[in-house]
Amino acid sequence: MTLHYILRYALLLKKDGSKTSVLVKFIIGAHGCDVPVEDREDPYSCRLLNITNPVLNQEVEAFNLPEDDTSALLEDRVVSVHFKVLYPIVITSLGVFYDAEGVGFQRNITVKLYQAEQEEALFSARFSPASCGVQVNRLWYKPVEQFILPESFEGTIVWESQDLQGLVSRNLHKVMVNDGGGVFRITTAGEGSLPHEFTQGVEGIAGGFIYTIQEGEALLKSLQSRPERFTHHINKLEEEDALLKVESNTYDDIVFVDVIDTYRNVPAKLLNFYRWTVEAASFNVLLKTDDDCYIDLEAMFNRIKLKNLGRPNTWWGNFRLNWAVDRTGKWQELEYPSPAYPAFACGSGYVISKDIVEWLARNSERLKIYQGEDVSMGIWMAAIGPKRYQVCFYLIC
């Protein structure tokens, strides 16, 4: 049976004179994601792919200005917007805002579409008085080479003025977004956050694009069969919950923590578990590992004794150094602005001393969650600078 939970487990070691005892606990979120994987925005979260009434078999303008909007030149010469595709689309035209009554198009502007983290544009359009394209409403459009932008594609549209004047642009919240029923989403850094690394110039909108939705019939069939998938998925979750409770009652080997069990929530699972260990367990060191790994306990005990690795402020494992931050994909990290992470131990297995567990538990409400458990741990530990020991011989994955 496929389990809709991501398993991690921990060994709590206690040294009592000449005797060493081990407590093993699986860490499981108390709630499974109630959205089937096929109906999520991505397989790593529990966010519903909320497409309703998709606009099919026609071209759609992505952005419009409100009727009462008065266009004006701003000082910004470079403006960009970032978006994520949730269902495949094809962009057919790129456009710019320009509304000079009765005088025609008098500007030189370049519009480019980049895939996130790529330096070369996928395609572009250049607007000039001699070649201004076609006016639709209050935008001027030019056709571009057509590519299917697949689900999960992340792109940035950049408008750049080739004149000394700024662009006609608007704040993201002052334009109407036509997302075709939910097939793409504009992504912003959010209030109080630094701009995304791939933001060029000022975050905003200085034009638009025209697109069509691909595979419309397949999308309609998927939406029509969604209720049946949800019913089947919920039934499977209930079966799994019952089996997990039987396991827990029989062997007392599970700690249920109050999170929805998804990949993105694994760091929160660990923080919740560390709180539980401080409140409910007696131990000297904690080993966290994955459910597909084997631990050589004898080798681990011998190394602890030989190197005195049970000392306070100690962290040992297989460390990665100068690991580059990914801005897209499964390990996408938009909240950590540096190009590389602090040193972190591979999540397949690491050991931390009790005082570190206590620090994590004590500060769990304030520690920021990042995209993965391993890198989150590295960022958290950078604040207290534990003694790090490169040890991994006890682990087989």
PALOLUM-248547 format. One record per residue (C-alpha): residue number from 1; x, y, z. Coordinates in steps of 0.1 Angstrom, whole numbers, padded with zeros to 4 digits. Layout:
+-----+-------+-------+-------+
| seq |    c1 |    c2 |    c3 |
+-----+-------+-------+-------+
| NUM |     X |     Y |     Z |
...
+-----+-------+-------+-------+
! end
This chain:
+-----+-------+-------+-------+
| seq |    c1 |    c2 |    c3 |
+-----+-------+-------+-------+
|   1 |  0000 |  0000 |  0000 |
|   2 |  0013 |  0035 | -0008 |
|   3 |  0016 |  0055 |  0023 |
|   4 |  0006 |  0092 |  0020 |
|   5 |  0030 |  0102 |  0048 |
|   6 |  0067 |  0111 |  0048 |
|   7 |  0085 |  0090 |  0074 |
|   8 |  0113 |  0102 |  0096 |
|   9 |  0124 |  0086 |  0128 |
|  10 |  0147 |  0093 |  0157 |
|  11 |  0167 |  0074 |  0182 |
|  12 |  0170 |  0088 |  0217 |
|  13 |  0201 |  0075 |  0234 |
|  14 |  0205 |  0076 |  0272 |
|  15 |  0237 |  0066 |  0290 |
|  16 |  0231 |  0054 |  0326 |
|  17 |  0264 |  0042 |  0341 |
|  18 |  0275 |  0012 |  0320 |
|  19 |  0241 |  0008 |  0304 |
|  20 |  0230 |  0025 |  0272 |
|  21 |  0193 |  0025 |  0263 |
|  22 |  0177 |  0034 |  0230 |
|  23 |  0142 |  0048 |  0224 |
|  24 |  0131 |  0046 |  0187 |
|  25 |  0102 |  0068 |  0175 |
|  26 |  0087 |  0074 |  0141 |
|  27 |  0077 |  0110 |  0135 |
|  28 |  0045 |  0114 |  0116 |
|  29 |  0022 |  0144 |  0109 |
|  30 | -0011 |  0140 |  0126 |
|  31 | -0029 |  0150 |  0094 |
|  32 | -0024 |  0136 |  0059 |
|  33 | -0029 |  0159 |  0030 |
|  34 | -0066 |  0156 |  0019 |
|  35 | -0058 |  0167 | -0017 |
|  36 | -0049 |  0139 | -0041 |
|  37 | -0014 |  0143 | -0056 |
|  38 | -0029 |  0148 | -0091 |
|  39 | -0049 |  0178 | -0078 |
|  40 | -0021 |  0196 | -0061 |
|  41 | -0001 |  0225 | -0075 |
|  42 |  0030 |  0204 | -0068 |
|  43 |  0036 |  0170 | -0052 |
|  44 |  0056 |  0186 | -0023 |
|  45 |  0028 |  0207 | -0007 |
|  46 | -0009 |  0204 |  0000 |
|  47 | -0020 |  0233 | -0021 |
|  48 | -0051 |  0226 | -0043 |
|  49 | -0047 |  0232 | -0080 |
|  50 | -0077 |  0254 | -0080 |
|  51 | -0086 |  0257 | -0117 |
|  52 | -0123 |  0266 | -0123 |
|  53 | -0141 |  0274 | -0155 |
|  54 | -0110 |  0274 | -0177 |
|  55 | -0110 |  0297 | -0207 |
|  56 | -0105 |  0272 | -0236 |
|  57 | -0101 |  0274 | -0274 |
|  58 | -0094 |  0312 | -0274 |
|  59 | -0066 |  0337 | -0268 |
|  60 | -0066 |  0354 | -0234 |
|  61 | -0050 |  0387 | -0224 |
|  62 | -0031 |  0382 | -0192 |
|  63 | -0034 |  0417 | -0179 |
|  64 | -0058 |  0447 | -0183 |
|  65 | -0058 |  0482 | -0169 |
|  66 | -0090 |  0493 | -0151 |
|  67 | -0112 |  0516 | -0172 |
|  68 | -0107 |  0545 | -0148 |
|  69 | -0069 |  0541 | -0148 |
|  70 | -0049 |  0571 | -0160 |
|  71 | -0016 |  0560 | -0176 |
|  72 |  0015 |  0580 | -0168 |
|  73 |  0052 |  0577 | -0175 |
|  74 |  0071 |  0565 | -0144 |
|  75 |  0109 |  0568 | -0138 |
|  76 |  0116 |  0531 | -0139 |
|  77 |  0133 |  0520 | -0171 |
|  78 |  0133 |  0483 | -0162 |
|  79 |  0103 |  0465 | -0148 |
|  80 |  0097 |  0428 | -0144 |
|  81 |  0071 |  0403 | -0131 |
|  82 |  0075 |  0367 | -0121 |
|  83 |  0049 |  0340 | -0128 |
|  84 |  0044 |  0302 | -0124 |
|  85 |  0025 |  0280 | -0148 |
|  86 |  0001 |  0257 | -0131 |
|  87 | -0013 |  0241 | -0163 |
|  88 |  0004 |  0241 | -0197 |
|  89 |  0000 |  0273 | -0218 |
|  90 |  0014 |  0288 | -0250 |
|  91 |  0023 |  0325 | -0251 |
|  92 |  0015 |  0339 | -0285 |
|  93 |  0023 |  0376 | -0281 |
|  94 |  0041 |  0400 | -0258 |
|  95 |  0029 |  0435 | -0251 |
|  96 |  0035 |  0469 | -0236 |
|  97 |  0013 |  0496 | -0220 |
|  98 |  0012 |  0528 | -0240 |
|  99 | -0016 |  0553 | -0242 |
| 100 | -0007 |  0586 | -0259 |
| 101 | -0039 |  0599 | -0273 |
| 102 | -0038 |  0604 | -0310 |
| 103 |  0000 |  0606 | -0315 |
| 104 |  0007 |  0569 | -0322 |
| 105 |  0034 |  0548 | -0306 |
| 106 |  0065 |  0569 | -0299 |
| 107 |  0087 |  0547 | -0278 |
| 108 |  0115 |  0521 | -0280 |
| 109 |  0108 |  0492 | -0256 |
| 110 |  0121 |  0456 | -0255 |
| 111 |  0101 |  0428 | -0238 |
| 112 |  0117 |  0395 | -0230 |
| 113 |  0106 |  0363 | -0214 |
| 114 |  0132 |  0344 | -0193 |
| 115 |  0129 |  0310 | -0177 |
| 116 |  0138 |  0314 | -0140 |
| 117 |  0176 |  0311 | -0134 |
| 118 |  0184 |  0313 | -0171 |
| 119 |  0205 |  0341 | -0185 |
| 120 |  0192 |  0340 | -0221 |
| 121 |  0157 |  0349 | -0230 |
| 122 |  0134 |  0323 | -0245 |
| 123 |  0119 |  0349 | -0268 |
| 124 |  0115 |  0387 | -0271 |
| 125 |  0097 |  0415 | -0289 |
| 126 |  0110 |  0449 | -0297 |
| 127 |  0086 |  0479 | -0301 |
| 128 |  0095 |  0511 | -0319 |
| 129 |  0077 |  0539 | -0337 |
| 130 |  0084 |  0522 | -0370 |
| 131 |  0074 |  0487 | -0357 |
| 132 |  0048 |  0490 | -0329 |
| 133 |  0027 |  0459 | -0335 |
| 134 | -0010 |  0458 | -0331 |
| 135 | -0030 |  0478 | -0305 |
| 136 | -0056 |  0459 | -0284 |
| 137 | -0074 |  0480 | -0258 |
| 138 | -0046 |  0500 | -0242 |
| 139 | -0017 |  0476 | -0250 |
| 140 |  0004 |  0471 | -0281 |
| 141 |  0012 |  0435 | -0290 |
| 142 |  0037 |  0417 | -0311 |
| 143 |  0037 |  0379 | -0319 |
| 144 |  0065 |  0357 | -0306 |
| 145 |  0079 |  0323 | -0313 |
| 146 |  0055 |  0298 | -0296 |
| 147 |  0066 |  0273 | -0270 |
| 148 |  0045 |  0252 | -0247 |
| 149 |  0052 |  0263 | -0212 |
| 150 |  0047 |  0232 | -0191 |
| 151 |  0032 |  0228 | -0156 |
| 152 |  0056 |  0242 | -0130 |
| 153 |  0074 |  0264 | -0155 |
| 154 |  0086 |  0296 | -0138 |
| 155 |  0093 |  0326 | -0158 |
| 156 |  0100 |  0363 | -0157 |
| 157 |  0088 |  0389 | -0181 |
| 158 |  0111 |  0420 | -0183 |
| 159 |  0102 |  0453 | -0199 |
| 160 |  0131 |  0476 | -0207 |
| 161 |  0129 |  0511 | -0221 |
| 162 |  0156 |  0519 | -0247 |
| 163 |  0148 |  0556 | -0243 |
| 164 |  0157 |  0580 | -0215 |
| 165 |  0121 |  0580 | -0204 |
| 166 |  0107 |  0556 | -0179 |
| 167 |  0080 |  0530 | -0187 |
| 168 |  0042 |  0531 | -0184 |
| 169 |  0039 |  0506 | -0155 |
| 170 |  0017 |  0497 | -0127 |
| 171 |  0019 |  0481 | -0093 |
| 172 |  0010 |  0445 | -0094 |
| 173 | -0021 |  0452 | -0073 |
| 174 | -0034 |  0479 | -0098 |
| 175 | -0039 |  0457 | -0128 |
| 176 | -0065 |  0430 | -0135 |
| 177 | -0051 |  0395 | -0139 |
| 178 | -0068 |  0371 | -0163 |
| 179 | -0055 |  0338 | -0152 |
| 180 | -0077 |  0317 | -0175 |
| 181 | -0095 |  0301 | -0145 |
| 182 | -0063 |  0295 | -0126 |
| 183 | -0037 |  0282 | -0151 |
| 184 | -0010 |  0305 | -0139 |
| 185 | -0002 |  0326 | -0109 |
| 186 |  0018 |  0358 | -0104 |
| 187 |  0044 |  0354 | -0077 |
| 188 |  0058 |  0383 | -0056 |
| 189 |  0083 |  0386 | -0028 |
| 190 |  0055 |  0397 | -0005 |
| 191 |  0055 |  0426 |  0020 |
| 192 |  0085 |  0427 |  0043 |
| 193 |  0105 |  0404 |  0020 |
| 194 |  0135 |  0411 | -0003 |
| 195 |  0128 |  0409 | -0040 |
| 196 |  0134 |  0375 | -0056 |
| 197 |  0169 |  0370 | -0070 |
| 198 |  0156 |  0368 | -0106 |
| 199 |  0138 |  0402 | -0103 |
| 200 |  0152 |  0427 | -0128 |
| 201 |  0146 |  0463 | -0122 |
| 202 |  0114 |  0471 | -0103 |
| 203 |  0087 |  0446 | -0096 |
| 204 |  0056 |  0455 | -0115 |
| 205 |  0038 |  0453 | -0148 |
| 206 |  0045 |  0474 | -0179 |
| 207 |  0025 |  0455 | -0204 |
| 208 |  0012 |  0419 | -0208 |
| 209 |  0011 |  0388 | -0229 |
| 210 | -0015 |  0368 | -0248 |
| 211 | -0018 |  0331 | -0243 |
| 212 | -0038 |  0300 | -0249 |
| 213 | -0045 |  0270 | -0227 |
| 214 | -0031 |  0237 | -0240 |
| 215 | -0047 |  0202 | -0237 |
| 216 | -0081 |  0217 | -0228 |
| 217 | -0100 |  0184 | -0232 |
| 218 | -0077 |  0166 | -0208 |
| 219 | -0081 |  0194 | -0183 |
| 220 | -0119 |  0192 | -0185 |
| 221 | -0118 |  0155 | -0180 |
| 222 | -0095 |  0159 | -0150 |
| 223 | -0118 |  0185 | -0134 |
| 224 | -0149 |  0163 | -0140 |
| 225 | -0133 |  0133 | -0124 |
| 226 | -0119 |  0153 | -0094 |
| 227 | -0148 |  0144 | -0070 |
| 228 | -0143 |  0107 | -0075 |
| 229 | -0105 |  0111 | -0069 |
| 230 | -0111 |  0130 | -0037 |
| 231 | -0135 |  0104 | -0024 |
| 232 | -0110 |  0076 | -0031 |
| 233 | -0081 |  0095 | -0016 |
| 234 | -0100 |  0104 |  0016 |
| 235 | -0110 |  0067 |  0020 |
| 236 | -0073 |  0057 |  0017 |
| 237 | -0062 |  0083 |  0042 |
| 238 | -0088 |  0070 |  0067 |
| 239 | -0075 |  0035 |  0062 |
| 240 | -0039 |  0046 |  0068 |
| 241 | -0049 |  0066 |  0099 |
| 242 | -0065 |  0035 |  0113 |
| 243 | -0034 |  0013 |  0106 |
| 244 | -0011 |  0039 |  0121 |
| 245 | -0031 |  0041 |  0153 |
| 246 | -0030 |  0003 |  0155 |
| 247 |  0008 |  0004 |  0151 |
| 248 |  0011 |  0031 |  0177 |
| 249 | -0011 |  0014 |  0202 |
| 250 |  0007 | -0019 |  0197 |
| 251 |  0043 | -0008 |  0197 |
| 252 |  0043 |  0027 |  0211 |
| 253 |  0068 |  0037 |  0184 |
| 254 |  0051 |  0067 |  0168 |
| 255 |  0050 |  0104 |  0178 |
| 256 |  0021 |  0122 |  0160 |
| 257 |  0029 |  0159 |  0156 |
| 258 |  0004 |  0186 |  0147 |
| 259 |  0012 |  0193 |  0110 |
| 260 | -0001 |  0182 |  0076 |
| 261 |  0023 |  0155 |  0065 |
| 262 |  0039 |  0168 |  0033 |
| 263 |  0075 |  0173 |  0021 |
| 264 |  0074 |  0210 |  0026 |
| 265 |  0063 |  0205 |  0062 |
| 266 |  0091 |  0181 |  0073 |
| 267 |  0111 |  0210 |  0090 |
| 268 |  0080 |  0218 |  0111 |
| 269 |  0076 |  0181 |  0119 |
| 270 |  0111 |  0180 |  0133 |
| 271 |  0106 |  0211 |  0154 |
| 272 |  0074 |  0197 |  0168 |
| 273 |  0091 |  0164 |  0176 |
| 274 |  0120 |  0182 |  0194 |
| 275 |  0094 |  0199 |  0216 |
| 276 |  0080 |  0165 |  0224 |
| 277 |  0114 |  0150 |  0232 |
| 278 |  0121 |  0177 |  0258 |
| 279 |  0087 |  0173 |  0274 |
| 280 |  0084 |  0135 |  0273 |
| 281 |  0117 |  0118 |  0270 |
| 282 |  0150 |  0114 |  0290 |
| 283 |  0181 |  0112 |  0268 |
| 284 |  0216 |  0124 |  0262 |
| 285 |  0218 |  0125 |  0224 |
| 286 |  0194 |  0123 |  0196 |
| 287 |  0199 |  0107 |  0162 |
| 288 |  0175 |  0117 |  0134 |
| 289 |  0174 |  0095 |  0103 |
| 290 |  0151 |  0084 |  0074 |
| 291 |  0130 |  0053 |  0073 |
| 292 |  0150 |  0039 |  0044 |
| 293 |  0183 |  0038 |  0063 |
| 294 |  0200 |  0012 |  0086 |
| 295 |  0219 |  0023 |  0117 |
| 296 |  0250 |  0004 |  0129 |
| 297 |  0242 |  0010 |  0166 |
| 298 |  0273 | -0008 |  0179 |
| 299 |  0296 |  0014 |  0157 |
| 300 |  0278 |  0045 |  0168 |
| 301 |  0281 |  0037 |  0205 |
| 302 |  0318 |  0029 |  0201 |
| 303 |  0324 |  0062 |  0183 |
| 304 |  0305 |  0082 |  0209 |
| 305 |  0327 |  0066 |  0236 |
| 306 |  0360 |  0069 |  0217 |
| 307 |  0356 |  0105 |  0207 |
| 308 |  0335 |  0117 |  0236 |
| 309 |  0308 |  0128 |  0212 |
| 310 |  0282 |  0130 |  0239 |
| 311 |  0295 |  0164 |  0250 |
| 312 |  0272 |  0195 |  0249 |
| 313 |  0269 |  0217 |  0218 |
| 314 |  0278 |  0187 |  0195 |
| 315 |  0265 |  0179 |  0160 |
| 316 |  0279 |  0151 |  0139 |
| 317 |  0270 |  0137 |  0106 |
| 318 |  0279 |  0139 |  0069 |
| 319 |  0282 |  0176 |  0062 |
| 320 |  0277 |  0194 |  0029 |
| 321 |  0296 |  0227 |  0024 |
| 322 |  0289 |  0256 |  0001 |
| 323 |  0258 |  0239 | -0012 |
| 324 |  0241 |  0262 | -0039 |
| 325 |  0206 |  0274 | -0032 |
| 326 |  0181 |  0262 | -0058 |
| 327 |  0155 |  0288 | -0069 |
| 328 |  0133 |  0264 | -0088 |
| 329 |  0122 |  0228 | -0086 |
| 330 |  0117 |  0204 | -0057 |
| 331 |  0143 |  0222 | -0035 |
| 332 |  0132 |  0257 | -0045 |
| 333 |  0142 |  0282 | -0019 |
| 334 |  0130 |  0318 | -0022 |
| 335 |  0132 |  0329 |  0014 |
| 336 |  0170 |  0324 |  0019 |
| 337 |  0187 |  0352 | -0001 |
| 338 |  0223 |  0340 | -0001 |
| 339 |  0237 |  0320 | -0030 |
| 340 |  0248 |  0291 | -0008 |
| 341 |  0236 |  0275 |  0024 |
| 342 |  0256 |  0273 |  0057 |
| 343 |  0271 |  0239 |  0064 |
| 344 |  0244 |  0213 |  0070 |
| 345 |  0243 |  0175 |  0077 |
| 346 |  0226 |  0152 |  0052 |
| 347 |  0192 |  0144 |  0066 |
| 348 |  0197 |  0107 |  0061 |
| 349 |  0213 |  0107 |  0095 |
| 350 |  0228 |  0131 |  0121 |
| 351 |  0233 |  0132 |  0158 |
| 352 |  0228 |  0162 |  0181 |
| 353 |  0234 |  0166 |  0218 |
| 354 |  0206 |  0172 |  0243 |
| 355 |  0213 |  0209 |  0248 |
| 356 |  0209 |  0215 |  0210 |
| 357 |  0175 |  0197 |  0210 |
| 358 |  0165 |  0219 |  0240 |
| 359 |  0175 |  0251 |  0222 |
| 360 |  0155 |  0240 |  0191 |
| 361 |  0125 |  0232 |  0212 |
| 362 |  0127 |  0264 |  0231 |
| 363 |  0129 |  0286 |  0200 |
| 364 |  0107 |  0265 |  0177 |
| 365 |  0079 |  0291 |  0175 |
| 366 |  0104 |  0317 |  0162 |
| 367 |  0126 |  0297 |  0139 |
| 368 |  0119 |  0303 |  0103 |
| 369 |  0110 |  0273 |  0082 |
| 370 |  0129 |  0269 |  0049 |
| 371 |  0123 |  0245 |  0020 |
| 372 |  0139 |  0214 |  0034 |
| 373 |  0148 |  0198 |  0068 |
| 374 |  0185 |  0195 |  0061 |
| 375 |  0191 |  0231 |  0050 |
| 376 |  0167 |  0245 |  0077 |
| 377 |  0188 |  0227 |  0103 |
| 378 |  0220 |  0242 |  0089 |
| 379 |  0206 |  0277 |  0090 |
| 380 |  0193 |  0273 |  0125 |
| 381 |  0226 |  0259 |  0137 |
| 382 |  0246 |  0288 |  0122 |
| 383 |  0231 |  0309 |  0150 |
| 384 |  0247 |  0288 |  0178 |
| 385 |  0278 |  0274 |  0161 |
| 386 |  0279 |  0239 |  0175 |
| 387 |  0310 |  0217 |  0173 |
| 388 |  0307 |  0198 |  0140 |
| 389 |  0321 |  0163 |  0135 |
| 390 |  0323 |  0147 |  0100 |
| 391 |  0310 |  0111 |  0108 |
| 392 |  0289 |  0089 |  0086 |
| 393 |  0302 |  0053 |  0088 |
| 394 |  0274 |  0042 |  0111 |
| 395 |  0247 |  0048 |  0084 |
| 396 |  0236 |  0027 |  0054 |
| 397 |  0209 |  0041 |  0031 |
+-----+-------+-------+-------+
! end
